[in-house]
């Protein structure tokens, strides 16, 4: 067999290999970590769920606190939040994982809020085991720490079990809240006549 015939035999294979290398790589979708997890220090339970208009992001909410009351016996509030409008909101039920996006490593990445210091940090979240979640937070690029959160299926006393933004449920931050669509009037329907305005009472 001549070298030219060998070349003719392997040319199609080489072309296929080259095409495979030049084709754009599609990142695998991350495993869905939705569920409720106990943080590594055991001080909180965090519920993760899909969010966003396309339901492709990941949000998380504090649904249980080991110590829900402060030293005065009052429910804890997010008093260190840099946003004055959020400083009086209850710590139980607040959103701490902010619409994480899938990345090229099949993980979710974005921001996590720490109510203990009122600061937000870069975070990457993924799951390699059915009942475990790896949470890697970074203060700066080279100062990162990983934690393992364990999934729970029971309901602890005082845990919020309702739907997000619903009765007995956590509350999403306004920028992540998804409102229900407003009803639209049917085509050809006539608007109901407005009642006649009553005369304003005379000033006393």
HELIX and SHEET records of a PDB file:
HELIX    1   1 UNK A    3  UNK A   22  1                                  20    
HELIX    2   2 UNK A   84  UNK A   86  5                                   3    
HELIX    3   3 UNK A  174  UNK A  176  5                                   3    
SHEET    1   A 9 UNK A  35  UNK A  38  0                                        
SHEET    2   A 9 UNK A  44  UNK A  51 -1                                        
SHEET    3   A 9 UNK A  57  UNK A  65 -1                                        
SHEET    4   A 9 UNK A  95  UNK A 102 -1                                        
SHEET    5   A 9 UNK A 108  UNK A 114 -1                                        
SHEET    6   A 9 UNK A 119  UNK A 129 -1                                        
SHEET    7   A 9 UNK A 132  UNK A 140 -1                                        
SHEET    8   A 9 UNK A 143  UNK A 152 -1                                        
SHEET    9   A 9 UNK A  35  UNK A  38 -1                                        
END                                                                             
